[in-house]
């Protein structure tokens, strides 16, 4: 259980922040950039939820994104031995969370016509907000893969963030009258 009596601690005034294992990292480090990008994606998802009537699945994803942040804040081997196994004190994204996203993508995509063009982000307000969240998730994915180029990152976490952007794209299409109100890209239309 988390209990915060005080919001400011002054421990980050030197430009560092704490990780789950008690170590500190510069706030500009790739790991902290990835954690921050996931937080921004979660915030964008929260804004999208405001325009969606049935958002239970999206709220579940918001919770998973906090798990993802905790996963990223726990360097490999810091508390979990040699791998990325979850434990009593270690939150990790696990393959079943990725599987859930894949099932959600398949379910949402069943009622959509196949794409014949790329679509522009927009249409309804809900779709536009989902596209903003999708773009934020893609940025988080870029930050996570940049981190993975420097340090080990949980492979399930990388799969999760990749699938999440796919789900948000499909949900944006569904929010556009099951794709009927998608705005098609017309290459070179304004030349």
C-alpha positions as CSV (number, residue, x, y, z in Angstrom):
1,X,0.0,0.0,0.0
2,X,1.3,3.4,-0.9
3,X,0.9,6.2,1.6
4,X,2.1,9.7,0.8
5,X,1.9,12.2,3.7
6,X,4.1,14.7,2.0
7,X,4.2,15.4,-1.8
8,X,7.6,17.0,-1.9
9,X,10.7,15.4,-0.4
10,X,13.5,17.6,-1.7
11,X,15.5,14.5,-2.6
12,X,15.3,15.3,-6.3
13,X,16.5,18.8,-6.0
14,X,20.0,17.6,-7.1
15,X,18.6,16.5,-10.5
16,X,18.2,12.8,-9.5
17,X,15.3,10.5,-8.8
18,X,14.9,7.3,-6.9
19,X,14.4,3.9,-8.4
20,X,12.5,1.0,-6.8
21,X,15.8,-0.7,-5.6
22,X,16.8,2.4,-3.7
23,X,19.4,3.6,-6.3
24,X,19.2,7.0,-7.8
25,X,19.4,8.0,-11.5
26,X,19.7,11.4,-13.2
27,X,16.3,12.8,-14.2
28,X,17.6,13.0,-17.8
29,X,18.7,9.3,-17.9
30,X,17.1,7.1,-20.6
31,X,15.3,5.0,-17.9
32,X,13.7,8.1,-16.4
33,X,12.8,9.4,-19.9
34,X,11.0,6.0,-20.6
35,X,9.2,6.2,-17.2
36,X,8.1,9.7,-17.9
37,X,6.9,8.9,-21.4
38,X,4.8,6.1,-20.1
39,X,3.3,8.5,-17.5
40,X,2.5,11.0,-20.3
41,X,0.8,8.2,-22.3
42,X,-1.2,7.3,-19.3
43,X,-2.3,10.9,-18.8
44,X,-3.3,11.1,-22.5
45,X,-5.3,7.9,-22.0
46,X,-7.0,9.5,-19.0
47,X,-8.1,12.4,-21.2
48,X,-9.4,10.0,-23.8
49,X,-11.4,8.2,-21.2
50,X,-13.3,11.5,-20.5
51,X,-14.9,11.2,-24.0
52,X,-15.8,7.5,-23.9
53,X,-18.9,6.0,-22.2
54,X,-17.7,2.5,-21.6
55,X,-14.0,2.9,-20.5
56,X,-13.5,-0.1,-18.2
57,X,-10.9,-1.6,-20.5
58,X,-9.1,1.7,-20.8
59,X,-9.0,2.0,-17.0
60,X,-7.6,-1.5,-16.8
61,X,-4.9,-0.3,-19.2
62,X,-4.2,2.7,-17.1
63,X,-3.5,0.4,-14.1
64,X,-1.2,-1.7,-16.3
65,X,0.7,1.4,-17.4
66,X,1.4,2.1,-13.7
67,X,2.7,-1.5,-13.5
68,X,4.8,-0.8,-16.6
69,X,6.3,2.3,-14.9
70,X,7.1,0.2,-11.9
71,X,8.7,-2.4,-14.1
72,X,10.9,0.3,-15.8
73,X,11.8,1.7,-12.4
74,X,13.2,-1.6,-11.3
75,X,16.5,-2.3,-13.2
76,X,17.0,-6.0,-14.2
77,X,18.5,-8.0,-11.4
78,X,18.0,-5.2,-8.8
79,X,15.5,-7.1,-6.8
80,X,14.6,-10.1,-8.9
81,X,17.7,-12.1,-9.5
82,X,18.9,-12.5,-13.1
83,X,15.7,-12.1,-15.1
84,X,12.5,-10.1,-15.3
85,X,10.4,-12.4,-13.1
86,X,7.7,-10.7,-11.0
87,X,7.9,-11.2,-7.2
88,X,6.4,-10.1,-4.0
89,X,8.3,-6.8,-4.1
90,X,8.8,-6.6,-7.9
91,X,6.1,-5.6,-10.4
92,X,6.8,-6.7,-13.9
93,X,4.6,-6.7,-17.1
94,X,3.9,-10.4,-17.8
95,X,2.9,-12.2,-21.0
96,X,-0.7,-12.6,-19.9
97,X,-1.1,-8.8,-20.0
98,X,0.1,-8.8,-23.6
99,X,-2.2,-11.6,-24.4
100,X,-5.1,-9.6,-23.0
101,X,-4.3,-6.7,-25.3
102,X,-4.1,-9.0,-28.3
103,X,-7.6,-10.4,-27.6
104,X,-8.9,-6.9,-27.1
105,X,-7.4,-5.9,-30.5
106,X,-9.0,-8.9,-32.2
107,X,-12.4,-8.2,-30.6
108,X,-12.4,-4.5,-31.5
109,X,-11.1,-5.2,-35.1
110,X,-13.8,-7.8,-35.9
111,X,-16.5,-5.2,-36.7
112,X,-14.2,-2.9,-38.7
113,X,-13.9,-3.0,-42.5
114,X,-10.3,-3.5,-43.7
115,X,-8.4,-0.3,-44.3
116,X,-8.0,0.8,-47.9
117,X,-6.0,3.9,-47.0
118,X,-4.1,5.3,-44.1
119,X,-6.3,7.4,-41.8
120,X,-5.7,10.8,-40.4
121,X,-6.0,11.2,-36.6
122,X,-9.4,12.7,-36.0
123,X,-13.1,12.2,-36.7
124,X,-15.0,12.2,-33.5
125,X,-13.7,13.7,-30.3
126,X,-13.3,10.3,-28.7
127,X,-11.3,9.1,-31.8
128,X,-9.1,12.1,-31.8
129,X,-8.3,11.7,-28.1
130,X,-7.5,8.0,-28.6
131,X,-5.2,9.0,-31.5
132,X,-3.4,11.4,-29.2
133,X,-3.0,8.7,-26.6
134,X,-1.8,6.3,-29.4
135,X,0.9,8.8,-30.4
136,X,1.9,9.2,-26.8
137,X,2.2,5.5,-26.5
138,X,4.4,5.3,-29.6
139,X,6.7,8.0,-28.1
140,X,6.9,5.9,-24.9
141,X,7.8,2.9,-27.0
142,X,10.6,4.9,-28.7
143,X,11.9,5.9,-25.2
144,X,11.7,2.3,-24.0
145,X,13.5,0.9,-27.1
146,X,16.2,3.6,-26.6
147,X,16.6,2.4,-23.0
148,X,16.7,-1.2,-24.3
149,X,19.7,-0.2,-26.5
150,X,21.6,0.8,-23.3
151,X,20.3,-1.5,-20.6
152,X,18.1,-4.7,-20.4
153,X,14.4,-4.0,-20.5
154,X,11.7,-6.6,-19.9
155,X,10.8,-8.1,-23.3
156,X,7.1,-8.5,-22.2
157,X,7.1,-4.7,-21.4
158,X,8.3,-3.9,-24.9
159,X,5.6,-6.2,-26.4
160,X,3.0,-4.6,-24.2
161,X,3.7,-1.0,-25.3
162,X,3.8,-2.1,-28.9
163,X,0.4,-3.9,-28.7
164,X,-1.1,-1.0,-26.8
165,X,-0.6,1.5,-29.6
166,X,-2.2,-1.0,-32.0
167,X,-5.2,-1.4,-29.7
168,X,-5.6,2.4,-29.4
169,X,-5.6,2.7,-33.2
170,X,-8.3,0.1,-33.5
171,X,-10.4,1.7,-30.7
172,X,-10.0,5.1,-32.5
173,X,-11.4,3.6,-35.6
174,X,-14.3,2.0,-33.6
175,X,-15.0,5.4,-32.1
176,X,-15.4,6.8,-35.6
177,X,-18.7,4.9,-36.2
178,X,-16.8,1.6,-36.6
179,X,-14.5,3.2,-39.1
180,X,-17.2,4.7,-41.2
181,X,-16.2,8.2,-40.1
182,X,-12.5,7.7,-40.5
183,X,-10.8,10.5,-42.4
184,X,-8.7,8.9,-45.2
185,X,-5.4,10.3,-46.1
186,X,-5.2,11.5,-49.7
187,X,-1.5,11.5,-50.7
188,X,-0.4,14.7,-52.4
189,X,-3.9,16.2,-52.2
190,X,-2.7,19.8,-51.7
191,X,0.1,20.0,-54.2
